[in-house]
Amino acid sequence: MKPSVANRPSEELEPAWDVARLFPPQGSWSEEEYLDLRGNRLIELDDGRVEVLGMPSELHQFLVLFLYEALVAYVRPRNLGWVVVAPMPVRLWEHKLREPDVLFMRREHAARRRGTYWIGADLVMEVMSPDDPKRDKDTKRQEYARAGIPEYWLVDVVEGTVTVFCLRAAAEQYAVHGVFRVGERAESPALVGFGIEVQELFAAGDL
């Protein structure tokens, strides 16, 4: 009988190095090589390095789908553009591609849709990852602003908040449009009339 993984000696549980050698070393990945990757994991490209993200939790997915459905309900009847959820790489600049949880592209920017990825976006949303909150709160906030994405929504499950950022004119940084909590309605500064009840968002994640 073949021994189970749990019963095998630790020296036998090595990574499949021969498979790893089929791919470029970290620091030398091109955008083309990154976009050719296939699989069921979220992967981002950061200056020639691929970053494999953790699989989202059920709670994370419920919140993302609530945001997606709310945005689609606003965008689609008005024929404003397209809304998608990850995985959909967004090229922020050369050798920098991220995969926001929810993305919106205006119809007038259709030329920035490239089938397998988008060049920028008009609005992105992230549900903060508990394993690395700084990544969404600081790193991606700075990157999305530098890329010129006009609006960024950040959901913090621990704090129970939805923070809406808007891009300052002629600056590569965001201003806080509002920090919204249960009992309040988070609203978009650019999509007039679009908003969500924070209480309903977090109720969607009740397990």
LODO-446729 format. One line per field, with one value per residue: residue number from 1; residue in three letters; chain; x, y, z of N, C-alpha, C, CB in turn. Coordinates in Angstrom, 2 decimals. Glycine has a CB too. Example, Ala and Ser with C-alpha at 12.3 -4.5 7.8 and 13.67 -1.06 7.14 Angstrom:
2
num [1/2]
residu [ALA/SER]
chaine [A/A]
n_u [13.19/12.85]
n_v [-5.69/-2.25]
n_w [7.80/7.08]
ca_u [12.30/13.67]
ca_v [-4.50/-1.06]
ca_w [7.80/7.14]
c_u [13.20/12.90]
c_v [-3.30/0.03]
c_w [7.80/7.87]
cb_u [11.31/14.08]
cb_v [-4.47/-0.60]
cb_w [9.05/5.72]
% end
This chain:
207
num [1/2/3/4/5/6/7/8/9/10/11/12/13/14/15/16/17/18/19/20/21/22/23/24/25/26/27/28/29/30/31/32/33/34/35/36/37/38/39/40/41/42/43/44/45/46/47/48/49/50/51/52/53/54/55/56/57/58/59/60/61/62/63/64/65/66/67/68/69/70/71/72/73/74/75/76/77/78/79/80/81/82/83/84/85/86/87/88/89/90/91/92/93/94/95/96/97/98/99/100/101/102/103/104/105/106/107/108/109/110/111/112/113/114/115/116/117/118/119/120/121/122/123/124/125/126/127/128/129/130/131/132/133/134/135/136/137/138/139/140/141/142/143/144/145/146/147/148/149/150/151/152/153/154/155/156/157/158/159/160/161/162/163/164/165/166/167/168/169/170/171/172/173/174/175/176/177/178/179/180/181/182/183/184/185/186/187/188/189/190/191/192/193/194/195/196/197/198/199/200/201/202/203/204/205/206/207]
residu [MET/LYS/PRO/SER/VAL/ALA/ASN/ARG/PRO/SER/GLU/GLU/LEU/GLU/PRO/ALA/TRP/ASP/VAL/ALA/ARG/LEU/PHE/PRO/PRO/GLN/GLY/SER/TRP/SER/GLU/GLU/GLU/TYR/LEU/ASP/LEU/ARG/GLY/ASN/ARG/LEU/ILE/GLU/LEU/ASP/ASP/GLY/ARG/VAL/GLU/VAL/LEU/GLY/MET/PRO/SER/GLU/LEU/HIS/GLN/PHE/LEU/VAL/LEU/PHE/LEU/TYR/GLU/ALA/LEU/VAL/ALA/TYR/VAL/ARG/PRO/ARG/ASN/LEU/GLY/TRP/VAL/VAL/VAL/ALA/PRO/MET/PRO/VAL/ARG/LEU/TRP/GLU/HIS/LYS/LEU/ARG/GLU/PRO/ASP/VAL/LEU/PHE/MET/ARG/ARG/GLU/HIS/ALA/ALA/ARG/ARG/ARG/GLY/THR/TYR/TRP/ILE/GLY/ALA/ASP/LEU/VAL/MET/GLU/VAL/MET/SER/PRO/ASP/ASP/PRO/LYS/ARG/ASP/LYS/ASP/THR/LYS/ARG/GLN/GLU/TYR/ALA/ARG/ALA/GLY/ILE/PRO/GLU/TYR/TRP/LEU/VAL/ASP/VAL/VAL/GLU/GLY/THR/VAL/THR/VAL/PHE/CYS/LEU/ARG/ALA/ALA/ALA/GLU/GLN/TYR/ALA/VAL/HIS/GLY/VAL/PHE/ARG/VAL/GLY/GLU/ARG/ALA/GLU/SER/PRO/ALA/LEU/VAL/GLY/PHE/GLY/ILE/GLU/VAL/GLN/GLU/LEU/PHE/ALA/ALA/GLY/ASP/LEU]
chaine [A/A/A/A/A/A/A/A/A/A/A/A/A/A/A/A/A/A/A/A/A/A/A/A/A/A/A/A/A/A/A/A/A/A/A/A/A/A/A/A/A/A/A/A/A/A/A/A/A/A/A/A/A/A/A/A/A/A/A/A/A/A/A/A/A/A/A/A/A/A/A/A/A/A/A/A/A/A/A/A/A/A/A/A/A/A/A/A/A/A/A/A/A/A/A/A/A/A/A/A/A/A/A/A/A/A/A/A/A/A/A/A/A/A/A/A/A/A/A/A/A/A/A/A/A/A/A/A/A/A/A/A/A/A/A/A/A/A/A/A/A/A/A/A/A/A/A/A/A/A/A/A/A/A/A/A/A/A/A/A/A/A/A/A/A/A/A/A/A/A/A/A/A/A/A/A/A/A/A/A/A/A/A/A/A/A/A/A/A/A/A/A/A/A/A/A/A/A/A/A/A/A/A/A/A/A/A]
n_u [0.86/0.50/2.11/0.45/0.48/0.72/2.10/4.57/8.15/9.67/11.72/10.96/8.94/9.34/9.29/8.15/10.69/11.64/9.44/9.16/11.38/10.59/9.55/10.11/12.73/12.18/11.81/12.39/10.18/8.15/5.47/4.04/4.64/3.55/0.81/0.26/0.01/-1.87/-4.51/-6.14/-5.70/-5.27/-3.06/-0.52/1.55/4.59/6.91/8.48/8.27/6.27/3.36/1.65/-1.56/-3.46/-6.16/-9.46/-11.73/-14.99/-16.57/-15.28/-15.87/-18.69/-18.98/-17.66/-19.27/-21.65/-20.93/-20.29/-22.80/-24.36/-23.06/-23.31/-26.10/-26.44/-24.83/-25.50/-28.29/-27.97/-26.21/-23.45/-20.96/-18.65/-18.58/-16.63/-15.38/-12.56/-10.88/-9.24/-6.75/-5.30/-3.54/-1.38/0.94/3.92/5.05/3.62/0.92/-2.21/-4.90/-7.77/-10.64/-13.20/-14.04/-14.56/-15.17/-15.56/-17.71/-16.72/-14.07/-13.48/-11.44/-9.39/-9.80/-8.50/-9.12/-7.69/-6.77/-7.11/-6.29/-5.67/-8.50/-11.77/-12.90/-12.12/-12.52/-11.74/-11.82/-10.51/-7.70/-7.29/-4.87/-2.87/-3.31/-2.08/-1.32/-3.62/-4.52/-2.45/-0.27/-1.63/-3.39/-1.67/-0.59/-2.83/-3.61/-1.36/-1.56/-3.65/-6.32/-9.54/-11.19/-11.41/-12.54/-12.50/-13.03/-13.21/-13.37/-12.84/-12.87/-15.35/-15.98/-16.40/-14.33/-14.10/-12.14/-11.03/-9.42/-7.11/-7.04/-4.61/-2.69/-0.92/-2.26/-4.69/-7.61/-9.61/-12.85/-14.90/-15.53/-17.40/-19.86/-21.77/-25.20/-24.88/-24.67/-22.57/-21.24/-20.59/-18.34/-18.06/-19.84/-22.76/-25.38/-24.93/-24.55/-24.11/-25.76/-24.11/-24.71/-26.24/-24.33/-22.49/-24.28/-24.69/-22.57/-23.05/-22.80]
n_v [-1.20/2.22/4.74/7.29/10.89/12.09/10.20/10.00/10.36/13.51/14.33/13.33/14.91/17.06/20.07/20.00/20.23/19.87/20.52/23.19/24.25/24.55/27.02/30.62/32.08/33.81/37.31/37.55/37.21/37.84/39.95/38.56/35.87/35.69/36.13/33.87/31.89/29.25/28.11/27.59/29.51/32.76/35.00/37.42/39.91/41.36/43.43/41.55/39.37/36.67/36.50/34.39/34.29/33.74/31.37/32.62/33.05/31.69/33.74/36.01/35.67/35.91/38.62/39.90/39.13/40.38/43.10/43.09/42.40/44.58/46.69/45.93/46.06/48.77/49.71/48.24/48.76/51.38/51.24/51.73/50.47/47.89/45.31/43.20/40.34/39.14/36.24/38.67/40.10/43.32/45.69/47.84/49.33/48.95/45.68/45.37/43.90/43.52/41.85/42.93/42.55/43.35/44.99/47.87/49.17/51.95/52.47/54.17/53.69/51.34/50.40/49.76/47.26/44.09/41.46/39.16/40.65/43.87/47.28/49.28/50.68/52.00/51.95/50.19/47.51/46.13/43.47/43.40/41.39/39.10/37.90/39.57/42.53/45.01/44.97/45.47/47.80/49.69/49.17/48.43/50.54/52.72/51.89/51.67/54.32/55.53/54.39/55.77/55.11/56.15/55.68/53.89/51.28/49.97/47.25/46.54/43.92/43.32/45.80/46.58/48.40/50.43/51.95/54.63/55.78/58.56/59.80/62.39/65.47/65.87/64.46/61.65/60.22/59.15/60.71/60.53/59.82/58.98/57.20/54.53/53.03/50.40/51.09/53.25/54.59/53.73/55.65/56.41/58.82/59.35/57.79/58.83/58.42/55.77/53.39/51.53/49.91/49.61/47.88/45.91/44.85/43.55/41.82/40.08/38.46/36.88/33.83]
n_w [0.00/-0.81/1.06/2.97/2.59/5.07/6.53/5.43/5.40/6.23/4.53/2.11/1.27/-0.62/-2.64/-6.08/-7.77/-10.40/-11.95/-11.25/-12.50/-15.08/-15.36/-15.50/-13.46/-10.32/-10.59/-13.23/-14.81/-17.63/-18.90/-20.82/-20.24/-17.71/-18.27/-19.69/-17.84/-16.39/-14.31/-11.10/-9.21/-7.74/-9.15/-9.18/-10.81/-10.05/-10.84/-12.35/-10.69/-9.68/-7.69/-5.69/-4.56/-1.55/-1.27/-1.39/1.39/2.31/3.43/2.41/-0.32/-0.33/0.37/-1.73/-3.91/-3.23/-3.52/-6.24/-7.42/-6.61/-7.91/-10.60/-10.84/-10.85/-12.99/-15.36/-16.25/-17.04/-19.03/-18.77/-18.83/-18.02/-15.55/-13.61/-11.75/-9.84/-11.10/-12.98/-14.51/-14.01/-15.65/-14.25/-14.65/-16.66/-16.20/-13.86/-12.61/-11.17/-9.36/-8.68/-6.45/-7.39/-10.41/-12.48/-15.68/-17.72/-20.54/-22.53/-22.37/-23.62/-25.27/-23.61/-22.70/-22.99/-23.42/-22.09/-20.04/-18.37/-19.07/-16.61/-14.80/-14.01/-11.56/-8.64/-6.29/-3.12/-0.81/2.28/2.95/5.57/6.18/5.28/5.75/5.29/2.67/1.07/2.26/2.25/0.30/-2.17/-2.31/-2.79/-5.23/-6.98/-7.03/-8.17/-10.70/-11.72/-11.29/-10.77/-8.51/-5.42/-3.46/-0.21/1.82/5.16/7.14/9.80/11.17/10.41/8.33/5.37/3.25/1.07/-1.48/-3.42/-6.33/-6.15/-7.92/-10.44/-8.99/-7.67/-5.63/-3.21/-1.83/1.09/0.61/2.22/5.29/6.02/8.11/9.77/9.55/8.00/4.65/2.11/-0.46/-3.90/-5.23/-7.94/-9.48/-9.61/-7.40/-6.98/-4.43/-1.34/1.37/4.33/6.39/5.10/3.40/5.19/6.36/4.32/4.56/6.76/8.33]
ca_u [0.00/1.26/1.92/-0.19/1.40/0.94/3.00/5.84/9.23/9.68/12.65/10.31/7.91/9.99/8.59/8.46/11.67/11.73/8.34/9.46/12.40/9.94/9.10/11.20/13.05/11.61/12.52/12.59/8.93/7.61/4.02/3.51/4.76/2.56/-0.54/0.10/-0.21/-3.23/-4.72/-7.29/-5.23/-5.07/-1.63/-0.23/2.91/5.18/8.28/9.15/8.05/4.87/2.90/0.48/-2.39/-4.20/-7.53/-10.40/-12.66/-16.40/-17.00/-14.72/-16.62/-20.03/-18.88/-17.30/-20.43/-22.61/-20.44/-20.44/-24.21/-24.83/-22.49/-23.95/-27.47/-26.37/-24.16/-26.10/-29.46/-27.54/-25.29/-22.26/-19.71/-18.51/-18.19/-16.17/-14.73/-11.33/-9.60/-9.09/-5.58/-5.34/-2.17/-1.25/2.00/4.74/5.50/2.82/-0.47/-2.92/-6.22/-8.74/-11.80/-14.27/-13.54/-15.51/-14.59/-16.56/-17.87/-15.86/-12.70/-13.52/-10.17/-8.46/-10.09/-7.65/-9.50/-7.12/-6.47/-7.51/-5.32/-6.32/-9.93/-12.37/-13.20/-11.77/-12.94/-11.02/-12.16/-9.19/-7.28/-6.87/-3.49/-1.94/-4.14/-1.27/-1.26/-4.78/-4.71/-1.37/0.42/-2.51/-3.93/-0.68/-0.44/-4.01/-3.57/-0.30/-2.06/-4.68/-7.68/-10.21/-11.92/-11.01/-13.33/-11.82/-13.90/-12.46/-14.31/-12.51/-13.33/-16.73/-16.04/-16.17/-13.66/-14.13/-11.09/-11.12/-8.13/-6.97/-6.69/-3.18/-1.85/-0.95/-2.64/-6.12/-8.21/-10.70/-14.18/-15.70/-15.40/-18.80/-20.06/-23.13/-26.15/-24.60/-24.67/-21.35/-21.63/-19.53/-18.29/-18.05/-21.07/-23.79/-26.54/-24.54/-24.09/-24.56/-25.96/-23.03/-25.33/-26.64/-23.11/-21.97/-25.30/-24.50/-21.51/-23.44/-22.76]
ca_v [0.00/3.46/5.50/8.60/12.02/12.36/9.21/9.98/11.14/14.90/14.52/12.95/15.89/18.21/20.62/19.38/21.16/19.73/21.29/24.61/24.69/24.83/28.40/31.58/32.37/35.04/38.51/37.61/36.93/38.88/40.02/37.50/34.61/35.74/36.00/32.51/30.95/28.73/27.45/28.05/30.36/34.16/35.27/38.78/40.14/42.52/43.70/40.33/38.32/36.25/36.37/33.51/34.74/32.71/31.14/33.40/32.33/31.80/35.08/36.92/35.53/36.48/40.08/40.29/38.96/41.44/44.31/42.90/42.46/45.95/47.54/45.53/46.57/50.20/49.96/47.61/49.48/52.67/50.95/52.52/49.78/46.48/44.97/41.82/39.99/38.37/36.70/39.47/40.96/44.73/46.21/49.17/49.88/47.86/44.66/45.42/43.49/43.10/41.26/43.43/41.69/43.82/46.02/48.52/49.94/52.72/52.10/54.99/53.19/49.95/50.03/49.29/45.85/43.33/40.05/38.43/41.62/45.26/48.33/50.15/50.53/53.25/51.75/48.86/47.21/45.05/43.04/43.29/40.04/39.06/37.44/40.65/43.73/46.12/44.85/46.17/49.11/50.62/48.91/48.54/51.91/53.55/51.45/52.03/55.77/55.81/53.96/56.70/54.59/57.26/55.38/52.64/50.92/48.98/46.70/46.02/43.09/43.39/47.08/46.79/49.66/50.53/53.22/55.00/56.73/59.15/60.31/63.84/66.03/66.11/63.86/60.20/59.75/59.21/61.37/59.72/60.37/58.68/55.92/54.24/51.93/49.87/52.17/54.29/54.19/54.07/56.18/56.71/60.23/59.45/57.20/59.52/57.59/54.41/53.20/50.31/49.98/48.83/46.80/44.86/44.20/42.61/40.79/39.10/37.56/36.11/32.41]
ca_w [0.00/-0.89/2.29/2.84/2.73/6.49/7.10/4.73/6.02/5.77/3.42/0.87/0.94/-1.22/-3.80/-7.38/-8.33/-11.85/-12.52/-11.04/-13.46/-16.35/-15.34/-15.30/-12.06/-9.80/-10.99/-14.68/-15.52/-18.51/-18.86/-21.67/-19.51/-16.63/-18.82/-20.21/-16.75/-16.26/-13.04/-10.32/-8.14/-8.09/-9.27/-9.61/-11.30/-9.41/-11.27/-12.74/-9.71/-9.55/-6.31/-5.62/-3.45/-0.84/-1.73/-0.58/2.26/1.95/3.81/1.42/-1.56/-0.14/0.34/-3.09/-4.78/-2.89/-4.17/-7.69/-7.80/-6.42/-8.96/-11.86/-10.83/-11.16/-14.26/-16.53/-16.81/-17.58/-20.14/-18.48/-19.08/-17.65/-14.18/-13.49/-10.50/-10.00/-11.64/-14.19/-14.28/-14.39/-15.85/-13.66/-15.48/-17.18/-15.24/-12.63/-12.83/-9.96/-9.59/-7.69/-6.25/-8.28/-11.31/-13.37/-16.78/-18.45/-21.95/-23.37/-22.25/-24.09/-25.91/-22.58/-22.44/-23.88/-23.43/-20.95/-18.98/-18.62/-18.79/-15.64/-14.54/-13.54/-10.14/-8.15/-4.93/-2.47/0.55/2.89/3.30/6.97/6.32/4.94/5.56/4.79/1.20/0.50/2.89/1.92/-0.96/-3.34/-2.35/-3.46/-6.61/-7.75/-7.22/-9.16/-12.01/-12.16/-11.12/-10.10/-7.27/-4.77/-2.29/0.62/2.86/6.31/7.88/11.23/11.68/10.00/7.60/3.93/2.97/-0.35/-1.83/-4.75/-6.76/-6.15/-9.23/-10.71/-7.94/-7.66/-4.31/-2.94/-0.69/1.67/0.37/3.41/5.98/6.29/9.05/9.86/9.77/7.03/3.25/1.39/-1.76/-4.86/-5.66/-9.39/-10.00/-8.83/-7.10/-6.61/-3.06/-0.68/2.80/4.94/7.16/4.16/2.95/6.18/6.58/3.26/4.97/7.94/8.03]
c_u [0.89/1.04/1.26/0.85/1.74/1.95/4.36/6.89/9.30/10.62/12.05/9.31/8.55/9.13/9.00/9.41/11.76/10.62/8.63/10.46/11.83/9.54/10.28/11.50/12.41/12.48/12.69/11.34/8.56/6.09/3.42/3.54/3.75/1.16/-0.80/-0.14/-1.66/-3.35/-5.90/-6.87/-5.10/-3.57/-1.45/1.23/3.43/6.64/9.06/8.99/6.56/4.55/1.61/-0.31/-3.12/-5.61/-8.49/-11.32/-14.08/-16.93/-16.52/-15.53/-18.02/-19.99/-18.56/-18.51/-21.51/-22.21/-20.63/-21.89/-24.77/-24.33/-23.10/-25.37/-27.53/-25.88/-24.96/-27.32/-29.09/-26.55/-23.97/-20.95/-19.77/-18.04/-17.78/-15.58/-13.44/-11.69/-9.73/-7.92/-5.81/-3.90/-2.12/-0.18/2.87/5.27/4.76/1.37/-1.05/-4.26/-7.18/-9.94/-12.94/-13.70/-14.67/-14.74/-15.71/-16.55/-16.95/-14.40/-12.59/-12.20/-9.15/-8.77/-9.34/-7.95/-9.00/-6.73/-7.03/-6.30/-5.99/-7.78/-10.46/-12.79/-12.77/-12.21/-12.13/-11.67/-10.84/-8.89/-6.79/-5.43/-2.47/-2.72/-3.36/-1.22/-2.39/-4.86/-3.68/-0.79/-0.48/-3.14/-2.95/-0.55/-1.62/-4.04/-2.53/-0.76/-3.18/-6.09/-8.46/-10.79/-11.56/-11.86/-12.60/-12.74/-13.03/-13.45/-14.09/-13.06/-14.80/-16.94/-15.90/-15.57/-13.65/-13.08/-11.36/-9.79/-8.13/-6.54/-5.19/-2.27/-2.00/-1.22/-4.13/-6.43/-9.34/-12.02/-15.08/-15.36/-16.78/-18.92/-21.51/-24.08/-25.97/-24.60/-23.37/-21.73/-20.41/-19.52/-18.39/-19.32/-22.23/-25.01/-26.19/-24.03/-24.60/-24.80/-24.93/-23.61/-25.72/-25.42/-22.62/-22.99/-25.17/-23.42/-21.84/-23.51/-23.63]
c_v [1.25/4.30/6.84/9.68/12.27/11.42/9.17/10.78/12.53/15.11/14.12/14.00/17.17/18.76/19.92/20.31/21.07/20.50/22.79/25.12/24.94/26.29/29.34/31.77/33.68/36.23/38.65/37.27/38.12/38.90/38.89/36.15/34.55/35.49/34.62/31.49/30.51/28.03/28.05/28.89/31.79/34.43/36.69/38.88/41.44/42.62/42.41/39.17/37.96/36.05/35.55/33.89/33.57/32.57/31.91/32.52/32.48/33.19/36.11/36.87/36.12/38.01/40.58/40.20/39.99/42.74/44.23/43.07/43.87/46.86/47.21/46.10/48.06/50.43/49.46/48.36/50.81/52.50/51.72/51.83/48.35/46.33/43.51/41.61/39.23/36.91/37.45/40.41/42.38/45.22/47.63/49.98/48.70/46.98/44.72/45.10/42.99/42.51/41.73/42.50/42.05/44.96/46.58/49.31/50.65/52.35/52.91/54.57/51.74/49.50/49.52/47.87/45.02/41.83/39.30/39.35/42.99/46.16/49.34/49.79/51.88/53.17/50.34/48.74/46.05/44.76/42.70/41.86/40.01/38.64/38.53/41.94/44.92/46.14/45.63/47.60/50.13/50.39/49.11/49.93/52.82/53.19/51.85/53.54/56.14/55.45/54.85/56.15/55.57/56.95/53.99/52.44/49.82/48.55/46.07/45.25/43.23/44.67/47.35/48.08/49.45/51.92/53.46/56.09/57.29/59.82/61.84/64.32/66.30/65.56/62.35/59.69/59.96/60.11/60.48/60.44/60.14/57.32/55.59/52.98/51.45/50.99/53.32/53.71/54.66/54.49/56.53/58.19/60.38/58.89/57.73/58.63/56.17/54.37/51.89/50.60/49.05/47.65/45.62/44.12/43.17/41.54/39.70/38.08/36.76/34.64/31.63]
c_w [0.00/0.37/2.02/3.03/4.19/7.10/6.42/5.48/5.42/4.60/2.08/0.39/0.42/-2.35/-5.08/-8.13/-9.84/-12.55/-12.40/-12.06/-14.85/-16.48/-15.12/-13.81/-11.63/-10.17/-12.49/-15.48/-16.39/-18.37/-19.69/-20.95/-18.37/-17.17/-19.40/-19.11/-16.71/-14.91/-12.31/-9.13/-8.64/-8.06/-9.78/-10.03/-10.71/-9.80/-11.53/-11.79/-9.67/-8.08/-6.32/-4.37/-2.81/-1.39/-0.82/0.25/1.73/2.27/2.79/0.12/-1.46/-0.25/-1.06/-4.02/-4.48/-3.59/-5.68/-8.13/-7.66/-7.53/-10.32/-11.95/-11.14/-12.59/-15.46/-17.07/-17.46/-18.74/-19.99/-18.81/-18.59/-16.21/-14.17/-12.10/-10.82/-10.29/-12.96/-13.95/-14.78/-14.49/-15.32/-14.37/-15.92/-16.05/-13.89/-12.96/-11.53/-10.35/-8.50/-7.59/-7.21/-9.11/-12.16/-14.42/-17.53/-19.93/-22.85/-23.31/-22.73/-24.70/-24.89/-22.13/-23.46/-23.85/-22.22/-19.81/-19.36/-18.39/-17.89/-15.45/-14.09/-12.07/-9.78/-6.69/-4.39/-1.12/1.21/3.32/4.75/7.16/6.02/4.70/4.99/3.26/0.55/1.00/2.45/0.53/-2.17/-3.44/-3.09/-4.94/-7.47/-8.01/-8.27/-10.57/-12.53/-12.10/-10.26/-8.73/-6.75/-3.52/-1.53/1.76/3.94/7.19/9.38/11.85/11.33/9.23/6.10/3.69/1.48/-0.57/-3.22/-5.07/-6.76/-7.54/-9.31/-9.61/-7.98/-6.25/-4.11/-1.76/-0.19/1.42/1.59/3.98/6.53/7.15/9.01/10.26/8.81/5.61/2.59/-0.03/-2.60/-5.20/-7.18/-10.03/-9.18/-8.65/-6.74/-5.17/-2.51/0.79/3.46/5.73/6.27/3.62/3.94/6.55/5.51/3.62/6.21/7.58/9.00]
cb_u [-0.97/0.87/3.26/-1.35/0.80/-0.37/2.38/5.67/10.59/10.07/13.92/9.61/7.02/11.39/8.85/7.15/13.03/11.68/7.00/10.00/13.49/8.72/8.04/10.84/14.58/11.44/13.85/13.70/7.79/8.03/3.53/4.31/6.19/2.61/-0.77/1.32/0.19/-3.57/-3.48/-8.12/-3.89/-5.84/-0.93/-0.54/2.96/5.02/9.01/10.55/8.54/4.60/2.67/0.89/-3.40/-4.25/-7.87/-11.23/-12.56/-17.23/-16.47/-13.24/-16.71/-20.61/-17.81/-16.15/-21.00/-22.68/-18.97/-19.92/-25.03/-24.37/-20.97/-23.98/-28.11/-25.45/-22.79/-26.48/-30.47/-26.89/-25.95/-22.25/-18.57/-17.53/-19.36/-15.13/-15.67/-10.43/-8.68/-10.42/-4.36/-6.17/-1.75/-0.93/2.85/5.91/6.99/2.94/-0.56/-3.10/-6.14/-9.20/-12.29/-15.55/-12.43/-16.48/-13.79/-16.31/-19.32/-15.99/-12.22/-14.62/-9.60/-8.51/-11.63/-6.21/-8.99/-5.91/-4.93/-8.69/-4.78/-6.19/-10.23/-13.57/-14.74/-10.23/-14.45/-9.52/-13.18/-9.09/-6.19/-7.76/-3.26/-1.10/-4.76/0.16/-1.32/-6.07/-4.68/-0.27/0.97/-3.60/-4.19/0.67/-0.25/-5.30/-3.25/0.98/-2.54/-4.39/-7.67/-11.28/-13.45/-9.49/-14.77/-10.49/-14.90/-11.75/-14.18/-10.98/-12.47/-17.62/-14.96/-17.50/-12.22/-15.57/-9.70/-12.31/-7.77/-5.94/-7.49/-2.94/-2.23/0.37/-1.83/-6.66/-8.73/-10.47/-14.82/-17.17/-14.30/-19.59/-19.67/-23.20/-26.04/-23.24/-25.90/-20.34/-22.51/-19.69/-17.00/-16.85/-21.01/-24.19/-27.47/-23.45/-24.54/-23.52/-27.43/-22.17/-26.56/-27.46/-22.03/-21.55/-26.72/-24.14/-20.26/-24.80/-21.33]
cb_v [0.01/4.26/5.72/8.76/13.29/12.26/7.86/10.53/10.43/15.82/13.75/11.62/16.19/17.84/22.13/19.11/20.91/18.27/20.94/24.83/23.66/23.94/28.62/32.94/32.44/34.95/38.54/36.67/36.61/38.63/41.39/37.42/34.44/37.11/37.05/32.13/31.58/27.75/27.54/26.87/29.86/35.10/34.24/39.79/40.17/42.45/44.54/40.60/38.76/34.96/37.78/32.00/35.79/33.01/29.62/34.31/32.85/30.73/35.44/36.58/34.06/36.06/40.57/39.41/37.56/41.66/44.54/41.52/41.49/46.48/47.37/43.99/46.30/50.92/49.31/46.20/49.73/53.50/51.29/52.89/50.52/45.78/45.24/41.49/39.13/38.48/35.52/40.26/40.36/45.58/46.16/49.06/50.98/48.41/44.80/46.82/42.41/44.29/39.71/44.85/41.78/44.27/45.46/49.45/49.02/54.22/52.29/56.45/53.29/49.78/51.21/50.23/45.56/43.57/39.39/37.64/41.72/45.67/49.00/51.59/49.41/53.61/51.99/48.59/46.90/45.40/41.81/44.22/39.54/38.13/36.26/40.28/44.13/46.04/43.37/45.42/48.98/50.52/47.49/47.48/52.44/53.41/49.94/51.59/56.48/55.02/52.52/57.12/53.15/57.77/55.47/52.64/50.45/49.56/45.64/47.17/41.63/43.31/48.20/46.79/50.61/50.32/53.24/55.50/56.06/60.18/59.78/64.30/67.33/67.60/64.40/59.63/60.47/57.83/62.81/59.48/59.74/58.75/55.96/54.08/52.36/48.69/52.68/54.97/54.78/52.87/57.41/55.86/60.87/58.72/55.63/60.84/57.58/53.88/54.36/49.17/49.58/49.73/47.32/45.45/45.23/43.36/41.40/39.80/38.33/36.59/31.89]
cb_w [1.25/-2.14/3.00/3.86/2.11/7.24/7.02/3.32/5.86/6.91/3.67/1.04/2.17/-1.72/-3.92/-8.22/-7.73/-12.24/-11.81/-9.62/-13.55/-16.52/-14.24/-15.94/-11.86/-8.28/-10.34/-15.08/-14.53/-19.99/-19.39/-22.98/-18.96/-15.92/-19.89/-21.01/-15.40/-17.43/-12.17/-9.85/-7.60/-7.12/-10.21/-8.48/-12.85/-7.87/-10.22/-12.90/-8.30/-10.36/-5.65/-5.60/-3.93/0.64/-1.74/-1.46/3.71/2.68/5.20/1.14/-1.95/1.22/1.33/-3.62/-4.63/-1.34/-3.83/-8.10/-6.96/-5.06/-9.02/-11.98/-9.47/-10.16/-14.25/-16.20/-15.72/-16.48/-21.48/-17.04/-18.43/-18.59/-13.16/-14.60/-9.58/-8.74/-11.83/-14.53/-14.96/-13.35/-17.37/-12.17/-14.72/-18.00/-15.00/-11.93/-13.93/-8.98/-9.62/-8.07/-4.81/-7.48/-12.20/-12.57/-17.74/-18.28/-22.38/-22.98/-20.80/-25.11/-26.67/-21.38/-22.51/-23.53/-24.67/-21.40/-18.73/-17.70/-20.12/-16.07/-13.47/-14.40/-9.83/-8.28/-4.86/-2.30/0.57/4.09/2.33/7.74/5.42/3.68/6.87/5.36/0.77/0.84/4.39/2.96/-0.96/-3.27/-0.90/-2.78/-6.67/-7.02/-5.89/-8.81/-11.93/-13.52/-10.47/-10.95/-7.51/-4.42/-2.69/1.18/2.26/7.11/7.45/11.43/11.13/11.20/8.10/3.08/3.54/-0.79/-1.77/-4.84/-8.16/-5.09/-9.50/-10.88/-6.54/-8.20/-3.22/-2.68/-1.06/3.20/-0.89/3.09/7.13/4.98/10.48/10.88/11.18/7.33/2.50/1.36/-1.59/-6.13/-5.18/-9.95/-9.96/-9.53/-8.25/-7.56/-2.17/-0.85/3.20/5.85/7.91/3.00/2.71/7.41/6.56/1.96/5.20/8.50/8.09]
% end
